[in-house]
Amino acid sequence: MKAIIKITILLMLPVVLNAQEGVRFTEKYGPFYDAHEQQNDFTNRKYVKYPFVREADVMWSEVTWEIIDLREKMNLPLYYPTDTIHGRKSLINTIMSGIENNHYTAFRVPINNNEFEFDPNNIILNVDEIRDIGSRQEIIPITIRPGVTRDSLVTIRWRPEEIKQILIKEVWYFDKKNSKLQSEIIGICPIREYTFNGTQRRQRMFWVYYPDARPYLSTVPVYNLIDSNASNSFDDIFVYRYFRSYFVQEANVYNDRMITDYVIGYEAQLESERIKQEIFNKEQDLWEN
C-alpha cells in the first residue's frame, strides 16, 4: 500500500510543479511578447527624485558642458537601436517621441554659445519644425521606368542615425550636509554629424530641459551591455552617469567660452582633463578644510 502511495505522489509531482510555475520566462520571446507580464515594468516606472538640498548647504558649485560621443562602446546603448526593437528605442528617437507626445518641449539652439539655452522665446512649437532643422532641397534623378529618369526636387532632412553626439549642460556642487560631490543635468542637446559637399559638418539640433524630460525618460528601457534583461531606463543612465564623456566648456569669466576657443588638438584634451580634475580636487580641498 505504501509503495502505491509513493508511486502516485511521484506521478503527481510534475503536475503540481507545472501548476506552480506560472508564466514561463521563455514566453516573453514568443508571439505574444507584448502581453507577457515582465519583471521590469517600465510603463508605470517613476524616476528617482534627487535628495533635497538647501542652498545654504551648497559650499561650492560650477556649471559645465560635456560631450557624450555615442560611438564609444560604453555609450552604444544610447545610439542603438536605430529602429524600435522590443519596445527599446535609441535616445534620439525617445527624445523625439517625448516631444511629439507633449511630454516636454524643445528649445532652439542659441546663436551664440554663451546665451541662455532655455529662453522661453526660443520654444519650438511643433515636432515638424525640429525635423526641418538643417533641411535642404536637392535635384535628384528619379527612375520612372527602366532606362527612363526624371529630375525631381527632393527635400533632404536629418536622420536619427546622424545624431552621433550628445551635449549635456550640468551643475556640479558640494553638499556639506551629505558631505558629497553631486551633479545634476540641466539640459541635453543632440549633435548631428553629416557630410555636405564632401565636408564633414556638425550641428547642434535643439535643447531639452532635462528635469522636464525625466518622467518620460524613466519609462523607456535601455539595453544592458552586461545583462540583456534590461533593468535601466534612459533616466537611470544619465542620473547614475552610466556613460563616458569629456568636458568642452565651463562657466568662466571669458563669456563662458569653449575650450576650442583658446586651445586646439591635444592641448584641448589636456584642458578637458584639467577641468575634470579640478572639479574632483575641489571636493578634496573642502574635506581638508
N, C-alpha and C positions, 0 to 999 in steps of 0.2 A: 504493500500500500504506500509506504514512504517513497519507494522508487517511482511509483506512478506520479506522486505529487511533485517530486523533483523534476521529472521529465516534463510535466505540464508547465512548471514555472520556467524552465529553460525555453520552452516553445513560446511562451507568452512574453518573455523578456524583450525580444526585438520589437514587438507590437507596442509595449509600454514605452520603450525608448523613442520610437518614432512619434508617439503621441506627445512626448515631452519636448522634442527638439524644435517644434515650430517652423518658422521660415528658414530655409537653408541659405547660407552665405552665398552660394553659387547662383542663387536665383537673381541676384542683383545684376548679373551679367547676361540674363536671359531676355526673352522677347518682351517681358512685362517689367522692364527695368524701372520705368517711371513710377510704377505702382508699388515697388518694393520699399518697405519702410527701412531706411538706412539708419545706422547707428548715429551718424553725424548729420543731423537735420539742420541745414543751413537756412531754410526758408524763414524760420522764426528766430534765427540766431540774433542775439543782441551784442553790440560792441562793448568792449570793456572800457569803463569810464576811467579817466585819468584821476589820480589822487588829488584831493583838494589842496591847493597851495595858496597861502596868504602872501600877498605882495610883500609884506614886511619880512617874510621868511626867505625871500629870494636875495641871496647875498651877491650874486653876480649873474648876468645874462648876456647873451650875444646872438645876433641873427646871422645866419649863414645860408648859402645856396650850395647845393651839391648836385652832381650828375650821377644818375644810375644808368650805366651802359647795359642795355638789355641783352647784349651779345655775350656777356660774361656768363660762365657756367652757373654761378650761384643765382644769377638774375633771370635765367631762362624761363622759370615758371611765370614771370611777368610778361614775357613775349609770346609764348605759346599757350594754347593752340591758336593758329591763325584763323581757324574757324571753330565754331562751338562744337565741343565733343563731350557727351555725357553730362551736360549742364555746366561744363567748365568753359570759361572764356578767357581770352587774353586781357591784359589790363586795359588797353586802349578800347577794345570792344565793350568791356564792362563800363568804363567811363562814359562812352557814348550812349550806352543803354540807359545809364542813370540819368543823363541829361535829357534823353528823348522821352523818358517816363516821368520827367519833372521831379526827380528826387533832389536835385540841386541845379544850380545854374553855372554857366561858364562865363569867363571874362576875357575880353580881347587883350592881347599882349601889348603892353605899353610901348610907345615908340622909343623911349629912352629907357635904358636898363635900370636907372635909379628912380624911376617913377613907381608910385604905389600900384601893385598888381591887381588890387581888388577894389578899384574905383567903381562905385555903383553906376556911374555914367557909361562904363565900358561893358555892361552886361550884354551878352549875346542872347537875343530874344528867341531864336529857334535853332534847332539842330541842323537845318539845311544851310544856314549861314556858316556853320562850322565845316560842313562837308565842302563848301565852296572856297574855303581858305586856300590860297595859293593855286587855285584852279586856272587853267589856261585853255585856249582853243587852238587846235591844230587841224590842218587839212590832211586827211589820211585817205589813201585809196581803199575803197571798199569793193570786194568781189561780189558782183551781181550774179554771174554765172561763169563757168569755166572759160577763161580767156578774155572775160569782159570785166573791167573795173571802172569805178566812178569815184572821183574825188568828193569827199564829204567833210563838212566841218564838224569836228568832234570835240566835246569838252573833256579835258583830262583833269580828273580830280585825284586827290591824295588817297592812298590805300593804307589800310591798317598795318600791313606788314612793313610799311616805310617808317613807322614810329620805332626808332632804334634806341632812343634815349629818353629818360625822364628827368626833368629838372625839379628839384624839391626845395622849397624855402622852409626853413625851420628855425626854432629858437632853442638854444641851449641855456640851461640855468642850473644853479646850485641851490637846492632847497636845504636850508640849515636845520629845519625841523626833522626831516628824514635823513639828513646827512648824506645826500645822494645827488649825483650829477644826472640831470634829466634832459630829455629832448622831446619836443612836440612839433609835429609837422604843421606848418601854416597853410601851404598850398603846393599843388603839383602841376607841372606843365609838360605835356608831351612834346618831344622834339622829332621832327621829320627829317630824314636823310634821303635825298634823291639826286638823280643825275639830270642835268638840263644843259643842252648844247655841249655835251662832253665834259661838263664841270660838276664836281661833287658839291652839293649845297646842303645847308642845314637851316631849318626854320622852326622857330617856336610857334606852336599852334594856338594854344589858349591856356588860361589858368583856371583851376578849380580850387575853391576854398575848401581845404581838406576837412575841417570839423563838420561842415555841412554834408560831406560825402561819406563820412564814417558809417552812419546807419545802413546805407545801401551796400557799401563795400564789404561790410561784415557778413552779408548774406550770400556772397559769391565765393565758392570754394576754389582753392588753388592747388595745383598738382604738387605733391610732396616728393622731392627727389629721393628720399630715403624709403618712404612707405607709400605705395600707390593708393592706399585707403586715405584719401585727402582728409586732413584734420585742421587745416589752416584756411583762413579767409584772406582776402586782399588787405583788410584792415589789420589782421594779425601780422602780415608781412611787414607793413610799414611801422606799426606801433612797437613791435618787438625787434625791428631792424634786422629782419632776415634777408638782407640784401647787401651788396658791395657797392660802394660809391666813393667819389672823391670830391673835394671842395673846389669850387670855381669862383667863389665870391664870399666876402664877409662885409658886414656893416662897418664902414670906416669913414674917416674924416674927408676922404677924397671922393665925395659923391657916391659912396658905395661902389667904387669902381671894381671891375672884374680883374682877376689875376692876369688874364691875357692882355689887359690894357697897359701893363707895365713890364711883364716878362713873357717870354715865349719858350716853347720847346721843353727841354729837360729842366730848365730853371722854373718853369711853370709847375712842373710836377713836384719839385722841391718846395715851392711856395705852398702848394696844396697840402703837402705833408706837414709843413710848418704850422699852418692854421690848425690842422687836426691835433698836432702835438701840443700846441698852445692851449687848446680847449681842455685837454686832459691834464695839463700841468696846472691849470687854474684850480682844478679840484684838489690836487696835491698841495698847492700853496695854501688853500683855505684850510685844509686839515692841519697843516703845520702851524698856522696862525691860531 
